[in-house]
Amino acid sequence: MTFMGYPRADSRAGIRNFIAVISTVSCANHVANSIAAQSPFAMPVTHEAGCLQFAQDLELTKRTIRNMGLHPNAGAVIFVGLGCEQVDARGPSRHPSRRGPWAAC
């Protein structure tokens, strides 16, 4: 039996190879959806958080957004922010465990 997946540099494998377009704040969801609509290989990942969060709530949002980008089915990741949110789009893209194309915009 042969596994027809996509090997990742961190030794994991994905069974899909999509571009994850992840919003860092709920008001950037429409931008993430618009970017993802430009490619059949892109998938928007949106949520309803990222503004007016503090302490543990904010850390949970940051960790969740970062970990969505670390999913092995994501061959590339684009983090989308508007610049006013508490979760800086450049932050998750600098995560040392990611071995693949990440971008922040």
N, C-alpha and C positions, 0 to 999 in steps of 0.2 A: 504494500500500500504506500502511495506517495502523497505527502502533504503538499498541497499547492498553495501555500500561504506566502506571506511577505515577511522575510526575516528582518528583524530590527537590530540595530547596533548594540542594544543592551541585552541581547540574547533572547528576547521575547519574539513572538511571531504574531502577525495579524492575519485575519482571514479576509479583510477588506483593506483597501488602500485609498481612503478618501482624504480630502482636505477639510479639516475641521476649522470652521470660521466661528470663533467663540467671542461673544460679547462680554465685556468686563463689567457692564452696568446695564440695567434694564432699559434705559433710554437709548442705548446703542443697539438694541435688538433689531430695529428696522434697517440699520446700516449693515449689520451682519447678515440679515436675510437677503438684502439687495446684492451684497458681494457674492454670497453663496449661489444666488440665482444665475450668476454669470457662467457657471461651470457645472456640467452634469456630474463631476467628480467631487463637488464640494457639498458639505453638510453644515447648515447653521446649527449652532448650539447656543441657545438663548436661555435666559432665566429672568426672574423678577427681583433681583437683589443688586447690591453694589452701591447704594446710596444711603446715607444716614445710618450707617452701621458702626458699632463700636465693639471693642474688646473681643470677646470670644465669638460673637456673631460675625464680625468682620474677618477674623482669622479663619472661620469655617468657610466663608465665601471665597477667600483667597485660595485656600487649600483645595476646595472643590473645583474652582476654575483651572488651577494648575494641573490637578490630576485628570481633568477631562482632556487636557492637551497631551498628557502622558499616555493615553490609551493606545495600545499597540495597533489598533485598526486605523489610527490617524497617521498617514504617511507624511503629512505636513500640517502645520497649524498657523492660523492667522488670528491674533488677538485684536479685537476691535474695541476701542474706547473713544470717548469724546473729549477727554482731557480734564474733566471736572470730577471724575469719580474717585473714590477712595482706593479702588483696585487699579493700580497703574498698569496699563497694557504692556509695558516693557518689563515689568516684574516677573510674570510667569515665563516670559520668553528667555530669561536668563537662568532658568533652573538648570543646575549642573547635571541632573540625571537624564536630560533630554538629549538624544543623539539624532537629530534630524532637523529638517528645515522648520524653523519657527520665525514668525515675523510679528511685529506690533505695528498697528496703525491707528 
